[in-house]
Structures are given as C-alpha cells and as structure tokens.
Amino acid sequence: PFVYKDNEGFTVVVGAVENTNANTSITDVRVRVIFYDDYSPQPLEIIEEKTVLDVIPPLGKSPYVIRSSSANPNITQVSVSLGDGFHTSPSKSNQLSIEISDIFLDDTLHFSGILKNGPAPINNTNVYLAFYDVFDPPRIVGLSIIPIGNIESNEMVNFNFNEKIQKNAVGFILFSESNVFFSNPIDMKIPESDI
C-alpha cells in the first residue's frame, strides 16, 4: 500500500488487490486497514471497505482507497489485510471500450475520452484512473473516479478529466466497470509538465 496525509490531515491508504485465480472472478472483496500511533499497540481506528471494482476478473486487479475517519495527527503506522468473506462471482462481459485524446499536464492533468458501450443498456457506470509510481512493481498512489451513470446499448459517452494528481505519479491505468460490463485496462504514461 501507499500511505499519505491528504490536504485535510486525513490518512489515506491506496493499493490494489490481485485475484490470483486464473479461472474464477471474485466479488465482495474487502480490505481492512488498522491505524496506529507510535506509542501503543492498541489501534486508533479500524476501517474496512470494498475494493473499487465490484467484480475482480481472473488474474485481474482492483484498486482500493481507504481514508481514516478523523484527521488524527498521531496516526503514523498502518496495517493492511484482506477482510473476511469474498465470494466467487459470474464474470462480467468485456463489452466496454475506452479511447482517449492527447494528455496535457500543466499544474493539472487534462484529457478527454470516449466510453463505448456494448449491445445492452447498462447502469452504475464509472471510469477509473489508478495512478502509479516509478517503483517496480509500481505502487498505486492515487485513484480518481469519473461517474458516467446509465448508458444505452451501443451508445458512446464523452468524458473529461481535469485534476491535480500526486506528484510522484508517472502513469495511470484507465478502466471502466458497469453493472454488467467492463473494459480492458489502458496503461498511459503521464507526460512531462509544460510548466
């Protein structure tokens, strides 16, 4: 996991869960984060939340983002583990595709894209950007979500991204999921800043 303090003083834990099974999708995957200080073995907080993707395909990954419930300056350590109770799941169909325009970086990251839907209406659709750093293997250092909502069959939806990102991000993986469809991930490098 990658751990940082946000602008409001909350501790944020970002990472990814990998489905190591080559044959089965999984759902209801939960991540438990325990927040500690330097003085006591007793936790300051325990938070458990689901991964970003509802269904993680075989050999796929899903990011997670968990934020402390308070802006506690005493939080100095975290422990991350899988929660109890994930289940096998029917796989979603790979019927979404994403195309994006040129990427531009000044003090924020800018690009536009098109999400193309497959042969059935969908809902609860989002486009996700999981930012990663230069380490090998890369660490997830941030996550942004572009809510899309409902899309008719074979419809194309335009989206835009204009946001400040973590300074240590060198690239991002762009992907989408709806209630029944998902897209293949696209790996993009972040260009040098034009400032």
VOGU-3710 file (C-alpha; in Angstrom, 3 decimals, decimal comma):
1> pfvykdnegf> 0,000/0,000/0,000  0,888/3,668/-0,409  0,088/5,844/2,618  -0,088/9,644/2,729  -1,787/12,549/4,545  -4,251/14,473/2,410  -4,731/18,272/2,460  -7,216/17,990/5,338  -4,902/15,872/7,509  -6,670/12,530/6,979
11> tvvvgavent> -4,512/9,447/6,469  -5,175/7,815/3,072  -4,194/4,249/2,196  -4,158/3,316/-1,501  -3,296/-0,033/-3,048  -4,506/-2,925/-5,179  -5,906/-6,400/-4,589  -4,993/-9,094/-7,111  -7,174/-12,086/-7,941  -4,546/-14,827/-8,366
21> nantsitdvr> -7,058/-17,407/-9,610  -6,807/-17,964/-13,376  -10,371/-19,299/-13,747  -12,742/-17,540/-11,352  -13,955/-13,980/-10,821  -14,447/-12,805/-7,239  -16,749/-10,257/-5,609  -17,357/-8,711/-2,171  -13,609/-8,245/-1,657  -12,983/-6,131/1,434
31> vrvifyddys> -9,785/-4,515/2,664  -9,190/-3,849/6,376  -6,881/-1,023/7,456  -5,790/-0,623/11,070  -4,366/2,788/12,014  -1,781/3,039/14,831  0,380/5,626/16,550  3,985/5,155/17,706  3,140/4,675/21,375  0,506/1,994/21,829
41> pqpleiieek> -0,217/-1,427/20,343  -3,939/-0,536/20,543  -5,422/0,655/17,220  -6,583/4,232/16,857  -9,070/3,210/14,146  -10,095/0,153/12,153  -11,813/0,678/8,797  -12,942/-1,987/6,339  -14,195/-1,137/2,843  -14,764/-2,827/-0,528
51> tvldvipplg> -12,392/-2,643/-3,466  -13,202/-0,225/-6,294  -14,260/-2,973/-8,708  -17,357/-4,918/-7,761  -16,102/-7,998/-9,636  -12,364/-8,716/-9,993  -11,803/-10,902/-13,084  -9,429/-13,892/-13,131  -5,826/-12,689/-12,724  -7,189/-9,129/-12,532
61> kspyvirsss> -6,542/-6,362/-10,027  -8,744/-3,817/-8,315  -7,555/-0,687/-6,538  -8,801/0,325/-3,113  -8,751/3,655/-1,285  -9,369/3,849/2,446  -9,339/7,135/4,375  -9,133/7,477/8,150  -12,362/8,675/9,759  -10,564/11,543/11,528
71> anpnitqvsv> -7,708/13,910/10,763  -5,685/12,413/13,600  -2,065/13,683/13,500  -0,998/10,797/15,773  -1,539/8,193/13,031  1,957/7,111/11,985  1,543/3,443/11,023  -0,998/1,292/9,205  -1,612/-2,410/8,795  -3,465/-3,638/5,690
81> slgdgfhtsp> -5,115/-7,038/5,251  -7,959/-8,682/3,363  -11,270/-8,725/5,181  -13,373/-11,849/5,559  -15,898/-13,222/3,136  -15,161/-12,634/-0,539  -17,067/-14,919/-2,920  -16,779/-16,365/-6,404  -18,837/-14,491/-8,955  -20,072/-14,799/-12,526
91> sksnqlsiei> -17,731/-12,857/-14,783  -18,827/-9,605/-16,312  -18,679/-9,310/-20,098  -15,865/-7,335/-21,728  -18,160/-5,054/-23,750  -16,866/-1,574/-22,814  -14,036/0,200/-24,622  -12,243/3,472/-23,920  -10,458/5,866/-26,267  -8,680/8,991/-25,036
101> sdiflddtlh> -7,217/12,114/-26,639  -3,791/13,621/-26,071  -2,766/14,069/-22,461  -1,661/17,516/-21,296  -0,024/18,346/-17,951  0,468/21,820/-16,503  -0,491/22,186/-12,836  -3,303/19,694/-13,500  -3,706/16,655/-15,757  -6,069/17,158/-18,717
111> fsgilkngpa> -7,508/14,790/-21,294  -10,839/13,812/-22,823  -12,131/10,435/-23,840  -14,982/8,372/-25,196  -16,539/5,364/-23,472  -18,233/2,987/-25,932  -20,923/0,622/-24,642  -21,764/-2,838/-25,970  -25,064/-4,431/-27,000  -27,141/-3,867/-23,832
121> pinntnvyla> -28,180/-0,905/-21,663  -26,025/-0,534/-18,523  -26,077/1,440/-15,292  -23,792/2,339/-12,380  -21,029/3,001/-14,914  -17,744/4,628/-13,865  -14,385/5,302/-15,478  -11,444/4,837/-13,095  -7,894/6,174/-13,155  -5,447/4,314/-10,897
131> fydvfdppri> -2,225/6,354/-10,706  1,057/4,553/-10,111  4,642/5,497/-9,269  8,054/4,563/-10,665  8,714/1,587/-8,361  8,966/-1,951/-9,760  6,386/-3,323/-9,330  4,553/0,015/-9,362  2,562/1,140/-6,328  -0,920/2,615/-6,704
141> vglsiipign> -0,545/6,193/-5,386  -3,952/7,656/-6,207  -7,362/6,946/-7,639  -9,842/9,161/-9,449  -13,367/8,260/-10,484  -15,389/9,741/-13,342  -19,066/8,852/-12,789  -20,900/8,108/-16,048  -24,196/6,553/-14,865  -26,634/4,935/-17,299
151> iesnemvnfn> -25,719/4,252/-20,942  -27,951/2,919/-23,698  -26,871/-0,047/-25,832  -24,139/0,792/-28,366  -24,031/4,395/-27,099  -20,831/6,476/-26,906  -20,347/8,868/-23,974  -17,761/11,663/-23,828  -15,874/12,338/-20,589  -13,206/14,798/-19,439
161> fnekiqknav> -10,533/14,672/-16,773  -9,012/17,825/-15,237  -7,477/17,254/-11,810  -4,351/17,720/-9,764  -2,607/14,410/-9,149  0,065/13,036/-6,811  3,470/14,460/-7,748  5,085/11,006/-7,690  2,633/9,555/-10,248  4,363/8,612/-13,523
171> gfilfsesnv> 1,425/6,899/-15,214  -2,110/5,650/-14,776  -4,276/2,718/-15,698  -7,641/3,694/-17,164  -10,542/1,230/-16,947  -14,327/1,117/-16,639  -16,980/-1,047/-14,985  -20,777/-1,048/-15,027  -23,372/-3,361/-13,528  -22,767/-5,990/-16,268
181> ffsnpidmki> -19,814/-4,910/-18,467  -16,159/-3,962/-18,009  -13,325/-2,686/-20,201  -9,759/-3,808/-20,699  -7,341/-1,510/-18,855  -5,306/1,063/-20,776  -1,852/1,927/-19,403  -0,859/5,570/-20,055  2,323/7,453/-19,157  1,983/10,992/-17,817
191> pesdi> 3,876/13,496/-19,982  6,396/15,952/-18,573  4,790/19,120/-17,251  4,564/22,012/-19,711  5,229/24,484/-16,892
//
